[in-house]
Amino acid sequence: MNTTPPEPLSEPVSKPINYRPALVISLALVVWLILVAGGYYVGKLYIDRSIEAVQQNNAVHMITIEQRIDSLDTQISEIEQAIIDTDQTLADSGSTQENLNEKIEDLDKQLKNLEDSLNILKEAP
């Protein structure tokens, strides 16, 4: 049996440094940051496109309402002219004038409703 004591090492043996957990954590953090940035971009793109679609839809409705208002305005002008012409020839005919006045009132109500709708659409973003 050899009973010689082990020789002391001249340099202490150091444990190798394991960089693997730090690398995994760093990689996970980078992936997470990329996912967050991508989610933000996709969300912003979706919201911007939705707003654009609503604005286009409102523009179409505005054009339609303006056309209807113009049409009603023309009809009201024609009816008013018809009333003026009729008033000269049929001053005695109360029922005819009453019917025309009712038609004008109805058209005025429709015009008012369309103007209210137009104002609502103009206030929309």
Secondary structure by P-SEA (a helix, b strand, c coil): ccccccccccccccccccaaaaaaaaaaaaaaaaaaaaaaaaaaaaaaaaaaaaaaaaaaaaaaaaaaaaaaaaaaaaaaaaaaaaaacccccaaaaaaaaaaaaaaaaaaaaaaaaaaaaaacc
